[in-house]
Amino acid sequence: MRVDKWLSAVNVVKRRTIATDMLKSGVVQINGIKAKASKDVKIGDKVTIAYLKGAKHYEVLQIPTTKTIPKSQKEDYVKEL
């Protein structure tokens, strides 16, 4: 699954357009490497988002099969490190 779709599907960001803008700005890294929107996310990848107030680190636990998941199931798909 593309990283921009994954960020919005697992409710890390609200909309896919926001995820795409973050990727274009270069604030999203996958396993320590700056990512483009088309980069595929795999189980076990470490995703880092550099916000102004500090970075947040996430680990991919599962890849969703639907466009979005319920917020109550977020911890099944992503773990904040």
Residue frames as a rotation matrix with the C-alpha (Angstrom) as fourth column:
MET 1
0.583 0.813 0.000 0.00
0.813 -0.583 0.000 0.00
0.000 0.000 -1.000 0.00
ARG 2
0.007 -0.537 0.844 1.25
0.437 -0.757 -0.485 3.49
0.899 0.372 0.230 -0.82
VAL 3
-0.679 -0.371 -0.634 2.48
0.719 -0.162 -0.676 5.46
0.148 -0.914 0.377 2.18
ASP 4
-0.898 0.389 0.207 0.08
-0.396 -0.918 0.005 8.36
0.192 -0.078 0.978 1.59
LYS 5
0.020 0.925 -0.378 -2.89
-0.402 0.354 0.845 5.97
0.915 0.135 0.379 1.51
TRP 6
-0.097 -0.126 -0.987 -1.61
0.666 0.729 -0.159 4.14
0.739 -0.673 0.013 4.59
LEU 7
-0.945 -0.309 -0.104 -1.20
0.288 -0.640 -0.713 7.35
0.154 -0.704 0.694 6.64
SER 8
-0.587 0.789 0.181 -4.81
-0.767 -0.613 0.188 8.34
0.259 -0.028 0.965 5.98
ALA 9
0.042 0.645 -0.763 -6.27
-0.256 0.745 0.615 4.81
0.966 0.170 0.197 6.20
VAL 10
-0.104 -0.145 -0.984 -4.89
0.776 0.607 -0.172 4.14
0.623 -0.781 0.049 9.70
ASN 11
0.787 0.605 0.122 -5.89
0.437 -0.686 0.581 7.62
0.435 -0.404 -0.804 10.93
VAL 12
-0.123 -0.866 -0.485 -2.38
0.957 -0.232 0.173 9.02
-0.262 -0.443 0.857 11.44
VAL 13
-0.957 -0.029 -0.290 -3.44
-0.039 -0.973 0.228 12.06
-0.289 0.229 0.930 9.38
LYS 14
-0.233 0.971 -0.050 -6.99
-0.187 -0.095 -0.978 13.19
-0.954 -0.219 0.203 8.63
ARG 15
0.813 0.544 -0.208 -6.89
-0.259 0.017 -0.966 13.33
-0.522 0.839 0.155 4.83
ARG 16
0.484 -0.623 0.615 -4.78
0.780 0.625 0.019 11.83
-0.396 0.471 0.788 2.06
THR 17
0.662 -0.236 0.711 -4.08
0.377 -0.714 -0.589 15.29
0.647 0.659 -0.384 0.62
ILE 18
0.801 -0.399 0.446 -2.45
-0.598 -0.544 0.588 16.26
0.008 -0.738 -0.675 3.92
ALA 19
0.580 -0.592 0.560 -0.34
0.164 0.758 0.631 13.11
-0.798 -0.274 0.536 3.80
THR 20
0.543 -0.353 0.762 0.71
0.834 0.123 -0.538 13.89
0.096 0.927 0.361 0.22
ASP 21
0.766 -0.246 0.595 1.69
-0.144 -0.966 -0.213 17.45
0.627 0.078 -0.775 1.18
MET 22
0.745 -0.506 0.435 3.73
-0.488 0.031 0.872 16.13
-0.455 -0.862 -0.224 4.12
LEU 23
0.500 -0.552 0.667 5.54
0.588 0.782 0.207 13.71
-0.636 0.289 0.716 1.81
LYS 24
0.616 -0.250 0.747 6.28
0.609 -0.450 -0.653 16.47
0.499 0.857 -0.125 -0.73
SER 25
0.807 -0.283 0.519 7.69
-0.470 -0.840 0.272 18.63
0.359 -0.463 -0.810 2.10
GLY 26
0.022 -0.860 -0.509 10.06
-0.165 0.499 -0.851 15.83
0.986 0.102 -0.131 3.07
VAL 27
-0.197 -0.069 0.978 8.93
-0.947 -0.243 -0.208 15.45
0.252 -0.968 -0.017 6.69
VAL 28
0.765 0.491 0.416 8.03
-0.570 0.817 0.083 11.74
-0.299 -0.301 0.906 6.36
GLN 29
-0.314 -0.889 -0.334 10.70
-0.934 0.353 -0.061 9.06
0.172 0.293 -0.941 6.49
ILE 30
0.890 0.452 -0.063 10.42
-0.438 0.885 0.155 5.29
0.126 -0.111 0.986 6.12
ASN 31
0.779 -0.617 -0.110 13.22
0.618 0.726 0.301 3.37
-0.105 -0.302 0.947 7.82
GLY 32
0.173 -0.740 -0.650 15.31
0.420 -0.542 0.728 6.57
-0.891 -0.399 0.217 7.99
ILE 33
-0.807 -0.407 0.427 14.95
0.539 -0.216 0.814 7.47
-0.239 0.887 0.394 4.28
LYS 34
-0.555 0.620 -0.554 12.82
-0.492 -0.782 -0.382 10.35
-0.671 0.061 0.739 2.98
ALA 35
-0.501 0.475 0.724 9.76
0.586 0.801 -0.120 8.89
-0.637 0.364 -0.680 1.31
LYS 36
-0.901 0.373 -0.222 7.76
-0.413 -0.584 0.698 9.85
0.131 0.721 0.681 -1.76
ALA 37
-0.150 0.954 0.261 3.97
-0.914 -0.033 -0.405 9.42
-0.378 -0.299 0.876 -1.88
SER 38
0.491 0.372 -0.788 4.27
-0.753 0.636 -0.169 6.37
0.438 0.676 0.593 -4.14
LYS 39
-0.623 -0.782 -0.019 6.60
-0.639 0.522 -0.565 4.47
0.452 -0.340 -0.825 -1.76
ASP 40
0.275 0.714 -0.643 5.08
-0.144 0.692 0.707 1.18
0.951 -0.102 0.293 -0.60
VAL 41
-0.121 -0.200 0.972 4.73
-0.984 -0.104 -0.144 0.47
0.130 -0.974 -0.185 3.11
LYS 42
-0.054 0.038 -0.998 5.36
-0.136 0.990 0.045 -3.06
0.989 0.139 -0.048 4.36
ILE 43
0.921 0.374 -0.106 4.73
0.016 0.237 0.971 -4.74
0.389 -0.897 0.213 7.71
GLY 44
0.493 -0.748 -0.444 7.55
0.848 0.300 0.437 -3.93
-0.194 -0.592 0.782 10.11
ASP 45
-0.117 -0.530 0.840 8.52
0.654 -0.678 -0.337 -0.60
0.748 0.510 0.425 8.50
LYS 46
-0.154 -0.014 -0.988 9.29
0.856 -0.500 -0.127 2.33
-0.493 -0.866 0.089 10.80
VAL 47
0.140 0.308 0.941 7.60
0.736 -0.668 0.109 5.57
0.662 0.677 -0.320 9.73
THR 48
-0.377 -0.329 -0.866 8.82
0.821 -0.552 -0.148 8.87
-0.429 -0.766 0.478 11.19
ILE 49
0.391 0.515 0.763 6.97
0.726 -0.682 0.089 12.17
0.566 0.519 -0.640 10.85
ALA 50
-0.630 -0.688 -0.360 8.89
0.775 -0.528 -0.347 15.32
0.049 -0.497 0.866 11.79
TYR 51
0.547 0.819 0.172 6.34
0.753 -0.572 0.326 17.75
0.365 -0.048 -0.930 13.23
LEU 52
0.222 -0.447 0.867 7.32
-0.117 -0.895 -0.431 21.25
0.968 -0.006 -0.251 14.38
LYS 53
0.528 0.061 0.847 7.00
-0.823 -0.209 0.528 20.24
0.209 -0.976 -0.060 18.04
GLY 54
-0.305 -0.688 0.659 9.02
-0.733 0.611 0.298 17.04
-0.608 -0.392 -0.691 17.57
ALA 55
-0.560 0.002 -0.829 9.06
-0.694 0.545 0.471 13.81
0.452 0.839 -0.303 15.65
LYS 56
0.279 0.640 0.716 6.60
-0.794 0.573 -0.203 10.94
-0.540 -0.512 0.668 16.02
HIS 57
-0.726 -0.583 -0.365 7.63
-0.686 0.654 0.320 7.40
0.053 0.483 -0.874 15.24
TYR 58
0.388 0.891 0.236 5.26
-0.834 0.448 -0.321 4.64
-0.392 -0.072 0.917 14.12
GLU 59
-0.812 -0.529 0.245 5.64
-0.379 0.799 0.467 0.95
-0.443 0.287 -0.849 13.31
VAL 60
-0.147 0.738 -0.658 3.48
-0.930 0.123 0.346 -0.73
0.337 0.663 0.669 10.65
LEU 61
-0.518 0.036 0.855 1.73
-0.533 0.768 -0.355 -3.74
-0.669 -0.640 -0.379 12.19
GLN 62
-0.176 0.530 0.829 -0.79
0.656 0.692 -0.302 -4.54
-0.734 0.491 -0.470 9.44
ILE 63
-0.993 -0.011 -0.116 -1.83
-0.085 -0.617 0.782 -3.24
-0.080 0.787 0.612 6.04
PRO 64
-0.283 0.958 0.051 -5.55
-0.250 -0.022 -0.968 -2.35
-0.926 -0.286 0.246 5.90
THR 65
-0.723 0.106 0.682 -7.60
0.615 0.549 0.566 -3.88
-0.314 0.829 -0.462 3.12
THR 66
0.383 0.899 0.214 -10.23
0.923 -0.362 -0.130 -1.13
-0.039 0.248 -0.968 3.16
LYS 67
0.195 -0.266 0.944 -9.99
0.426 -0.844 -0.326 2.60
0.883 0.466 -0.051 2.45
THR 68
-0.237 -0.253 0.938 -10.27
-0.711 -0.612 -0.345 3.51
0.661 -0.749 -0.034 6.14
ILE 69
-0.427 0.095 -0.899 -10.44
0.531 0.831 -0.164 1.68
0.732 -0.548 -0.405 9.44
PRO 70
0.737 0.671 0.080 -12.43
0.288 -0.419 0.861 2.58
0.611 -0.612 -0.502 12.56
LYS 71
0.166 -0.695 0.700 -10.44
-0.618 -0.627 -0.475 4.70
0.769 -0.353 -0.533 15.00
SER 72
0.619 0.128 0.775 -11.01
-0.751 0.386 0.536 2.04
-0.231 -0.914 0.335 17.67
GLN 73
0.909 -0.273 0.314 -8.95
0.324 0.939 -0.120 -0.43
-0.262 0.211 0.942 15.59
LYS 74
0.781 -0.625 0.007 -5.98
-0.499 -0.630 -0.595 1.90
0.376 0.461 -0.804 15.01
GLU 75
0.182 -0.760 0.624 -3.74
-0.903 0.123 0.412 0.04
-0.390 -0.638 -0.664 17.49
ASP 76
0.579 0.057 0.814 -4.16
0.116 0.982 -0.152 -3.16
-0.807 0.182 0.561 15.42
TYR 77
0.853 -0.147 0.501 -2.56
0.510 0.025 -0.860 -1.50
0.114 0.989 0.096 12.38
VAL 78
0.216 -0.768 0.603 -0.03
0.061 -0.606 -0.793 0.96
0.974 0.208 -0.084 13.79
LYS 79
0.575 -0.132 -0.807 2.05
0.816 0.151 0.557 1.22
0.048 -0.980 0.195 16.97
GLU 80
0.767 -0.329 0.551 3.39
-0.223 -0.942 -0.251 4.56
0.601 0.069 -0.796 18.15
LEU 81
0.291 -0.770 -0.568 6.96
0.765 0.543 -0.345 4.18
0.574 -0.334 0.748 19.36
